[in-house]
Amino acid sequence: MRGMRSPPREHWALPPRTHDALKADERARLLELVRDVLSRPTAPYAEDLQVRGVLAFAAARPGIRARLDAHGNAILEWKGKRRRAPLAYSAHLDHPGVELVGRVGRVGRAPVARLHGGVRATALVDAPVRFFDTRDGRAIATARVRTVRERDLELTDVRGELAPGAPGMWDLTPGRVRGTRLFARVCDDLLGAVAILFVLDRLWRERSDAGLIGVFTRAEETGFVGCLGLLRTRALRRDTRVIGLECSPQRASARPGRGAVVRVGDAASVFDPELSDALRSEE
């Protein structure tokens, strides 16, 4: 059995300062959070390591309460002292990935992985994949996509030992800082999760009166599975105001580096006119 391909190189360093919004120690803590979260593999239905990381974050900060709902979504809360309708930030812990589902063919019985998430399968031919053990995040095999049939990817150049049901991610760097930019195999939506954790950490350190709920959902990439489950089980109070943090594509009217972007709706409706207007007034 051939050894796995060497993992892509990582480089973690504070980028040049471009604003004064964060103090030096806050920038260092934020980078450490980014590295910690992005280093853990994830995929739809295989977010176990990310969920454990979120729970460990809360356990290290007495006063931040943590719970799991019936669908495995993690919910953290810094209660504060203000008595008003709860405010929640949400992010999803998965990212498009694959799952080993079987083998095809008579000669060599090529392994097949099923694609989960909003990626065009035909664009993945010859893409490198790295498979993981969800118990500890250890890489167990590498492969390349040879052919694609609908959502099934036939694999080749398999190195290591594949296990049934093993999740896989594109074999890209977990994180590499170059200048003022971060390149990573997952930005959507783990950086949203990092932002929530950073704000909760700041509230906890300051013993802030302001309360905040962090909602970390699963399997968003396959149809908002975790989010819809959370809504059905009413895991949040009915009057909770929820702001979703997302990594959306760049638009002509919303470019990176020009401040926060507030997405006010989609093709179906405006999400919440009152809350959207309140966010705009805070700019």
Order of alpha helices (4+ residues) and beta strands (2+ residues): alpha-alpha-beta-beta-beta-beta-beta-beta-beta-beta-beta-beta-beta-alpha-beta-alpha-beta-alpha
